[in-house]
């Protein structure tokens, strides 16, 4: 993460290969978080476009909620962000950790 860097990129590559800028990110009043929107926000932070604090303020998220999105992407990719599959991916990850 480039969180402490003063110079930020104008755009980063999004989860689907498209260019993301601050203007193309989901609007601050977003309440319906689909997988693509969550992945875009995580990509923006990972690419240094925004900091975690800025994302949490902009979207009224907790740090824990955003961290869970990052963890889900790291573990299972974009499908891990699906709300209906959280338990499936969590148990799959825990089983993998045992071996």
C-alpha positions as CSV (number, residue, x, y, z in Angstrom):
1,X,0.0,0.0,0.0
2,X,1.2,3.5,-0.7
3,X,-0.6,5.1,2.2
4,X,2.2,7.4,3.4
5,X,3.2,8.6,-0.1
6,X,2.4,12.2,-0.8
7,X,2.2,11.8,-4.6
8,X,-0.8,9.8,-5.6
9,X,-1.5,8.2,-9.0
10,X,-4.3,9.8,-11.1
11,X,-5.7,6.4,-11.9
12,X,-5.2,2.8,-10.9
13,X,-6.3,-0.5,-12.6
14,X,-9.6,-1.8,-11.3
15,X,-10.6,-5.4,-10.6
16,X,-11.9,-5.9,-14.1
17,X,-8.9,-4.3,-15.9
18,X,-10.5,-0.8,-16.3
19,X,-8.9,2.5,-15.3
20,X,-10.2,3.8,-12.0
21,X,-10.1,7.5,-10.9
22,X,-11.6,9.1,-7.9
23,X,-14.4,10.3,-10.1
24,X,-15.2,6.8,-11.4
25,X,-15.3,5.2,-8.0
26,X,-18.8,4.5,-6.5
27,X,-20.5,7.6,-5.3
28,X,-20.1,8.5,-1.6
29,X,-23.8,7.9,-0.9
30,X,-23.6,4.3,-2.1
31,X,-25.7,2.0,0.2
32,X,-26.0,-1.1,-2.1
33,X,-22.6,-2.7,-2.1
34,X,-22.3,-5.2,-4.9
35,X,-19.1,-7.2,-5.5
36,X,-17.8,-5.0,-8.2
37,X,-18.1,-1.8,-6.2
38,X,-16.4,-3.4,-3.2
39,X,-13.6,-4.6,-5.4
40,X,-13.2,-1.2,-7.0
41,X,-12.8,0.5,-3.6
42,X,-10.3,-2.1,-2.4
43,X,-8.3,-1.7,-5.7
44,X,-8.3,2.1,-5.2
45,X,-6.8,1.7,-1.7
46,X,-4.3,-1.0,-2.8
47,X,-3.2,1.2,-5.7
48,X,-2.8,4.3,-3.6
49,X,-5.6,6.3,-5.1
50,X,-7.2,6.7,-1.6
51,X,-6.2,5.9,1.9
52,X,-8.2,3.6,4.2
53,X,-9.2,6.5,6.3
54,X,-10.5,8.4,3.3
55,X,-12.5,5.4,2.1
56,X,-14.0,4.9,5.5
57,X,-15.0,8.6,5.8
58,X,-16.2,8.8,2.2
59,X,-18.4,5.7,2.4
60,X,-19.2,5.6,6.1
61,X,-17.5,2.3,6.6
62,X,-15.7,1.0,9.6
63,X,-12.1,0.0,9.3
64,X,-13.1,-3.6,10.2
65,X,-15.7,-3.7,7.4
66,X,-13.2,-2.5,4.8
67,X,-10.5,-4.9,6.2
68,X,-13.0,-7.8,5.8
69,X,-13.3,-6.8,2.1
70,X,-9.6,-6.8,1.6
71,X,-9.3,-10.2,3.4
72,X,-12.0,-11.7,1.3
73,X,-10.3,-10.6,-2.0
74,X,-6.9,-11.9,-0.7
75,X,-8.4,-15.2,0.2
76,X,-11.0,-15.9,-2.5
77,X,-10.8,-13.1,-5.1
78,X,-13.9,-11.2,-6.1
79,X,-16.3,-14.2,-5.5
80,X,-15.3,-14.0,-1.8
81,X,-17.0,-10.6,-1.5
82,X,-20.5,-12.1,-2.2
83,X,-22.5,-11.8,0.9
84,X,-24.4,-15.0,0.2
85,X,-21.2,-17.0,0.1
86,X,-19.2,-15.6,3.0
87,X,-19.8,-18.7,5.2
88,X,-18.8,-21.0,2.4
89,X,-15.5,-19.2,1.7
90,X,-14.7,-18.7,5.4
91,X,-15.1,-22.5,6.1
92,X,-13.1,-23.3,3.0
93,X,-10.3,-21.0,4.0
94,X,-10.3,-22.4,7.6
95,X,-10.1,-26.0,6.3
96,X,-7.1,-25.0,4.1
97,X,-5.3,-23.5,7.1
98,X,-5.5,-26.8,9.0
99,X,-3.4,-28.7,6.4
